[in-house]
Amino acid sequence: MTFRKSVPSAYSSLIHEEHYFIAKDCQKVQEMNLDNGEKIENKLVSFEEFILLSEDERFREVNLKGVLLRMRLHPEEEQIFKTLLFSR
């Protein structure tokens, strides 16, 4: 399943697309094999904690931060996203 958003580039007149992938019912099958310098950590959070990432100054995903803020302002958009996440 994919949540996709087109975002104008801040550096040119080009449009680029960011892709956010939603995985469900995952199981760990092996340890991560990170490249030098990569620091990736899996962290489980509740839906409410996820939405509040828009307030965390360490959360650097600016375009997703905007999506999260919009969901907080428009409950109907939050409900659509919840349905996408939690429906079977």
Stockholm file with secondary structure:
# STOCKHOLM 1.0

chainA/1-88         MTFRKSVPSAYSSLIHEEHYFIAKDCQKVQEMNLDNGEKIENKLVSFEEFILLSEDERFREVNLKGVLLRMRLHPEEEQIFKTLLFSR
#=GR chainA/1-88 SS CEEEEEEECSSSSCEEEEEEECCCSCCCCSCCCCCTTCCCCCCCCCHHHHHGGGGCTTCCCHHHHHHHHHHHHCHHHHHHHHHHHHCC
#=GC SS_cons        CEEEEEEECSSSSCEEEEEEECCCSCCCCSCCCCCTTCCCCCCCCCHHHHHGGGGCTTCCCHHHHHHHHHHHHCHHHHHHHHHHHHCC
//
